[in-house]
Amino acid sequence: MFRLVLVVLVVVPATLWYGLRVLWHAYRGTPPGAEIFREAPRRWSRLILRVSGVKVVFENASVIDAGRPQILVANHVSWFDVLALSGHLPGRWVFVAKRELADVPLFGRAAAACGQIFIDRQDRNAAIQSLEAARRRLEEERPTVIMFPEGTRSPDGNLQPFKKGAFVLAIQSGVEIVPAAISGSRDVMPKGSLRIRPGTITVRFGRPIDVEGLGAEDRNNLTERAWHALAALQQKHPTLNEPA
């Protein structure tokens, strides 16, 4: 509980500082704005990780190519998955996150100003528009688009079925998929708990999956292929599915 209180005491003023700074530059359209939009989420995430006593280790990170667009798909068991990736992933990146986060006071508006994309899973037309926005971003800005294809955090650490959005996006944009297995974050903060424990989060990146030549009819096979690739990466982390 002490760790949680400490994190809250740091997170609240840090969110106010970075959030208001981002919104101010978005409102004014100042020249340094683009750099601030990239660095504010990274610094905010690293601060929370540091205060929480969490170390992040990347394995096989050379597959992340900051010079070209990629779609990173990762398993999701904890809010700390987001912090681990946003705090340490190299290059430019953007999350595709659930629509509910856009309604969080200050955080949602600041995240949108930084270019994060929100997807409404209950509204098919809105979801299609969000994926189209992500496709344009891949073409114009060439970032790493980060998605959690399970759609929500796994309650027990086991890999859940994948939704197809990330793989439809990959086929439409022609951008390769990079699977990433995250371990250790559930020990730091499991779903449904406010407990925060110090620890190490490991992110293991797998071999990119090429989508060249694939069409809409291949989306199911691509989804299954990515699921198995991520499941295989998890097997190299035997602690992934251990109970908290």
Secondary structure, DSSP 8 states (H G I E B T S, - for coil): -HHHHHHHHHHHHHHHHHHHHHHHHHHHT-TTHHHHHHHHHHHHHHHHHHHHTEEEEEESGGG--TTS-EEEEE---STHHHHHHHHH--S-EEEEEEGGGGGSTTHHHHHHHTT-EEE-TT-HHHHHHHHHHHHHHHHHT--EEEE-TTSS--SSS------SHHHHHHHHHT--EEEEEEESHHHHS-TT------EEEEEEE---B--TT--GGGHHHHHHHHHHHHHHHHHT-TTTTS--
